[in-house]
Amino acid sequence: MAALDESAAWSPGDFLMARVSDAMELSNFLFLKANSADSDGIEPPSPLPRPGTPEPTEEKEKYEFASGEELSGFFSRMASM
């Protein structure tokens, strides 16, 4: 099956572990970004390559973080639901 479909080379557990690893790396990145004074040089993590998916392009997405006012507005709307 793996000869016909590259994604069959990994078991569902392998895909889940890659997803968990990516989530943990992103969580660590966001924690450092939020709690570090010199967070401008921190690059976001790249996800683990998975079989059967195309390689990501070289152009990285720039993250735009919400301001404090946007966050407080969001949480006040959520609290009033």
DRENTI-998028 format. One record per residue (C-alpha): x, y, z; residue number from 1; residue in one letter; chain. Coordinates in pm, 1 decimal. Layout:
{{X; Y; Z}; NUM; 'a'; 'A'}
...
//
This chain:
{{0.0; 0.0; 0.0}; 1; 'm'; 'A'}
{{287.3; 239.5; 79.1}; 2; 'a'; 'A'}
{{414.4; 202.9; -278.6}; 3; 'a'; 'A'}
{{86.7; 345.6; -410.3}; 4; 'l'; 'A'}
{{20.8; 608.7; -146.6}; 5; 'd'; 'A'}
{{303.7; 773.8; 49.0}; 6; 'e'; 'A'}
{{73.3; 865.0; 337.1}; 7; 's'; 'A'}
{{19.6; 492.1; 407.4}; 8; 'a'; 'A'}
{{382.7; 472.5; 521.6}; 9; 'a'; 'A'}
{{277.2; 619.7; 856.4}; 10; 'w'; 'A'}
{{23.5; 467.1; 1090.3}; 11; 's'; 'A'}
{{-254.2; 681.9; 1237.5}; 12; 'p'; 'A'}
{{-56.9; 686.0; 1561.7}; 13; 'g'; 'A'}
{{245.3; 829.7; 1380.2}; 14; 'd'; 'A'}
{{31.3; 1108.8; 1236.5}; 15; 'f'; 'A'}
{{-113.2; 1182.4; 1581.6}; 16; 'l'; 'A'}
{{232.8; 1193.7; 1739.3}; 17; 'm'; 'A'}
{{352.0; 1435.6; 1469.6}; 18; 'a'; 'A'}
{{46.6; 1652.6; 1538.0}; 19; 'r'; 'A'}
{{114.0; 1648.1; 1913.4}; 20; 'v'; 'A'}
{{478.3; 1736.9; 1852.3}; 21; 's'; 'A'}
{{382.3; 2028.0; 1626.9}; 22; 'd'; 'A'}
{{131.0; 2153.0; 1885.1}; 23; 'a'; 'A'}
{{389.4; 2137.6; 2164.5}; 24; 'm'; 'A'}
{{647.2; 2325.6; 1957.8}; 25; 'e'; 'A'}
{{392.1; 2594.1; 1870.8}; 26; 'l'; 'A'}
{{287.8; 2617.2; 2235.4}; 27; 's'; 'A'}
{{649.6; 2666.4; 2343.9}; 28; 'n'; 'A'}
{{698.4; 2928.2; 2071.9}; 29; 'f'; 'A'}
{{390.4; 3124.0; 2181.2}; 30; 'l'; 'A'}
{{493.1; 3101.8; 2547.5}; 31; 'f'; 'A'}
{{839.5; 3237.0; 2470.8}; 32; 'l'; 'A'}
{{695.9; 3504.1; 2240.8}; 33; 'k'; 'A'}
{{457.0; 3622.9; 2513.3}; 34; 'a'; 'A'}
{{701.2; 3606.3; 2805.9}; 35; 'n'; 'A'}
{{1034.8; 3710.6; 2658.9}; 36; 's'; 'A'}
{{1156.9; 4067.1; 2634.6}; 37; 'a'; 'A'}
{{1372.2; 3982.9; 2330.3}; 38; 'd'; 'A'}
{{1113.9; 3780.0; 2139.6}; 39; 's'; 'A'}
{{1160.8; 3956.7; 1804.0}; 40; 'd'; 'A'}
{{1429.9; 3712.3; 1689.5}; 41; 'g'; 'A'}
{{1232.5; 3398.2; 1771.0}; 42; 'i'; 'A'}
{{1117.9; 3218.4; 1456.9}; 43; 'e'; 'A'}
{{797.7; 3013.2; 1453.3}; 44; 'p'; 'A'}
{{854.0; 2636.8; 1438.5}; 45; 'p'; 'A'}
{{820.0; 2441.0; 1115.8}; 46; 's'; 'A'}
{{577.6; 2148.5; 1124.4}; 47; 'p'; 'A'}
{{716.3; 1797.2; 1090.5}; 48; 'l'; 'A'}
{{707.4; 1679.4; 728.9}; 49; 'p'; 'A'}
{{444.4; 1414.8; 670.2}; 50; 'r'; 'A'}
{{448.1; 1156.0; 393.2}; 51; 'p'; 'A'}
{{214.2; 1230.6; 105.8}; 52; 'g'; 'A'}
{{198.1; 1604.9; 168.6}; 53; 't'; 'A'}
{{376.4; 1859.6; -51.0}; 54; 'p'; 'A'}
{{684.0; 2035.3; 80.6}; 55; 'e'; 'A'}
{{608.1; 2379.4; 227.2}; 56; 'p'; 'A'}
{{717.2; 2678.8; 24.4}; 57; 't'; 'A'}
{{1016.4; 2881.1; 134.5}; 58; 'e'; 'A'}
{{802.9; 3187.4; 203.6}; 59; 'e'; 'A'}
{{707.2; 3180.4; 570.1}; 60; 'k'; 'A'}
{{388.0; 3329.7; 703.5}; 61; 'e'; 'A'}
{{426.7; 3633.0; 921.6}; 62; 'k'; 'A'}
{{226.7; 3614.1; 1241.7}; 63; 'y'; 'A'}
{{35.3; 3920.1; 1345.4}; 64; 'e'; 'A'}
{{-41.6; 3921.4; 1714.6}; 65; 'f'; 'A'}
{{-348.3; 4084.6; 1863.9}; 66; 'a'; 'A'}
{{-315.7; 4400.7; 2069.2}; 67; 's'; 'A'}
{{-417.5; 4417.1; 2433.2}; 68; 'g'; 'A'}
{{-735.1; 4605.5; 2341.5}; 69; 'e'; 'A'}
{{-831.5; 4338.6; 2088.1}; 70; 'e'; 'A'}
{{-773.4; 4063.3; 2343.4}; 71; 'l'; 'A'}
{{-975.0; 4234.2; 2616.2}; 72; 's'; 'A'}
{{-1258.7; 4296.2; 2367.8}; 73; 'g'; 'A'}
{{-1253.5; 3933.3; 2261.5}; 74; 'f'; 'A'}
{{-1262.6; 3801.3; 2618.5}; 75; 'f'; 'A'}
{{-1535.0; 4045.8; 2725.0}; 76; 's'; 'A'}
{{-1750.6; 3929.8; 2430.2}; 77; 'r'; 'A'}
{{-1686.1; 3566.7; 2523.5}; 78; 'm'; 'A'}
{{-1772.9; 3631.1; 2888.7}; 79; 'a'; 'A'}
{{-2103.2; 3794.0; 2794.7}; 80; 's'; 'A'}
{{-2225.1; 3492.9; 2593.4}; 81; 'm'; 'A'}
//
